């Protein structure tokens, strides 16, 4: 798939960041890390999800919402 513009690049970059954060959440849950660390990653995922929703809203000229 060919990426054509900066908005598409930002969307794919944000999706990749969400994937990485989800991996870190899984890792810390499995390691039974402190809740503070897990909560920080979950907060970051929520922020990235909102960023993705904003980017997709821009790209499609609609109101996109993402449940995180």
N, C-alpha and C positions, 0 to 999 in steps of 0.2 A: 504494500500500500504506500502510495506516495503522499507525503505531507506537503501541502501547498502554501500555507501561510503561518504567520507567527501565532495566531490564535490556536490553530491545530497543534502546533508545537507545545504551547502552554497547556493545552488540554491533556495531551499525552504525557507530558512531564508531571503534571499534577496526579494523573492516574498512577504513574509509576511511584510517586512519593507515597500515595495512599497504600499501595501494595507493600512497600517497604515498611511503613508504619504498622500495618496489620501483622507483618512478620515479626516485628519487634514486640508487639503486644502478645502474640502467641508465645514467643520465646520467654518473656518475663512472667506470663501466667504459668507456663509449664515449670519454670524455675522457682515459682512461688516467691517472686520478688516482692518488695514492699509495695503496698497499694499506691503510694505517692508516685512511684515511677510509672506504674501501669496507668494511673489517672492522667499523668502528663502526656503519655502517648495517646491515650483515648481523646484527650483534649486537642492534641495536634491533629488527630484523624478528623475530628469534627470540624476544625478550622479548614483543613484541606478539602473536606467534602463541601463546605460552603463555598470555597474558592472555585471548586469544580462546577458547582451549580451556577455560580455567577458567570463563569466562562462559557458554559453551555447555553445559558440564557442569552448571552451576547451573540453567540454563534448562530442561534436559531431564532432570535427575536421573539422568544417566548419566555414564560416564567418557569424555570426548572427548579425543583426542590429535590434534595437528596436526603434520605433518612440515614443517619449515621449511628 
